[in-house]
Amino acid sequence: MPRFPAAIESRLPDVGTTIFTVMSRLAAEHGAINLSQGFPDFSPPAALVDRVTHHMRAGANQYPPMAGAMPLREALAAKMAALYGTQYDPEHEITVTAGGTQALYTAVACMVRPGDEVIVFQPVYDSYIPAIELNGGKAVVATLQYPDYRPDWVAVRKLVTPRTRLIMLNTPHNPSGSVWTAEDMAQLADIVRDTRIAIVSDEVYEHMVYDGARHESCARHPELASRSFVCSSFGKTVHATGWKVGHVAAPRELMAEFRKAHQFTVFTVNTPVQLALADWMQDPSGYLELADFYQRKRDFFRDALAASRLQLLPCRGTYFQLASYAAISDEDDATLARRWTQEVGVASIPVSAFYTDPAQGQHKVLRFCFAKNEDTLARACEKLVRL
Ligand SMILES: Cc1ncc(COP(=O)(O)O)c(C=O)c1O
């Protein structure tokens, strides 16, 4: 293949291959148990897969409406009203997206102008800052304090300037497993009150909150709901990260802007999966029982590691467990994660990868994904307790 004949001034000069791809590749090369990337090693509900096939065979294979199949938007509106008490209009206030990633990206793209500032919290999910920078914005980073990963609201308030356009948050939080409280939401509302700041709330783990706590959605808080893009993903909820279907809810004025960008990026999302998800949502137990399902996995994983020298941090939500290896090794987390993948046979993610400056996030902590069959978790733990 001939080479491109000019120098490319990269729009994202600092972006390389993501740590998730690197670790998954390394795990495959070395036959390691892959607890790195966040995806289940079990299947979506069989009845849901049957509904996808049903809709394909029934001929639902052409474009759905730009904003998503109406039965799915209606089901999402009903769920959000029942769980969070806010009534979104499916016609104007809910859009189905190609996964959570596209929901987040498009929310940023439709709001951020060159020079605008966007406050993000680190450890930060890897798509946020590139999305901001591709749209000419500047990421302004607040740090969630180790080991609790709680927001420091005094510090956040100081980061707000007249150029702040968005605040992006993630609860339940990847990678830390922390969840924001009603008090956090009240603090956030206080900071944005009387400003033009909008909020992009990444709630892809909304149905994975443990120990009887409740998910504090921005949709639950009327003041925040009035300025938020509430983003989520079926990938996490139905054990089908590869289907790439997500959704966003926002007040009509924000959603009108979102759809202008959405229609020229993906336009819409595949029809049969949307219709199948709408059918599946008719029985709320599918998503309401997810927290118990994953809490059992969390407890299984933690119990199996109790005899190890890893120190387990609290996990209040998501399907990630953080563990400090400070009692085992002095190596930095990226070196150790690679070595354990090769030599121990268990792949994890170094948490420093979620920091703009990995040296700042060097707390000797690894992230393990427990969205796996118990057999997979047991085999991994057997190896980890020997260390
Ligand atoms: C915090 C967070 N946001 C967004 C996403 C992306 O969701 P999706 O796979 O639906 O694009 C993920 C996936 O891992 C995530 O962990």
The ligand as an SDF file (V2000), in Angstrom:
LIG
                    3D

 16 16  0  0  0  0  0  0  0  0999 V2000
  -17.9060    4.3060   32.4540 C   0  0  0  0  0  0  0  0  0  0  0  0
  -18.2410    3.8140   31.1040 C   0  0  0  0  0  0  0  0  0  0  0  0
  -18.8560    4.6210   30.2440 N   0  0  0  0  0  0  0  0  0  0  0  0
  -19.1840    4.2290   28.9960 C   0  0  0  0  0  0  0  0  0  0  0  0
  -18.8920    2.9570   28.5680 C   0  0  0  0  0  0  0  0  0  0  0  0
  -19.2190    2.5760   27.1680 C   0  0  0  0  0  0  0  0  0  0  0  0
  -20.3950    1.8980   27.0020 O   0  0  0  0  0  0  0  0  0  0  0  0
  -20.6940    1.1650   25.6140 P   0  0  0  0  0  0  0  0  0  0  0  0
  -19.8820   -0.0760   25.5700 O   0  0  0  0  0  0  0  0  0  0  0  0
  -22.1530    0.9370   25.6370 O   0  0  0  0  0  0  0  0  0  0  0  0
  -20.2990    2.1170   24.5220 O   0  0  0  0  0  0  0  0  0  0  0  0
  -18.2530    2.0670   29.4310 C   0  0  0  0  0  0  0  0  0  0  0  0
  -17.9020    0.7150   28.9770 C   0  0  0  0  0  0  0  0  0  0  0  0
  -17.0620    0.0530   29.5130 O   0  0  0  0  0  0  0  0  0  0  0  0
  -17.9280    2.5060   30.7320 C   0  0  0  0  0  0  0  0  0  0  0  0
  -17.2990    1.7020   31.5980 O   0  0  0  0  0  0  0  0  0  0  0  0
  1  2  1  0
  2  3  1  0
  2 15  2  0
  3  4  2  0
  4  5  1  0
  5  6  1  0
  5 12  2  0
  6  7  1  0
  7  8  1  0
  8  9  2  0
  8 10  1  0
  8 11  1  0
 12 13  1  0
 12 15  1  0
 13 14  2  0
 15 16  1  0
M  END
$$$$
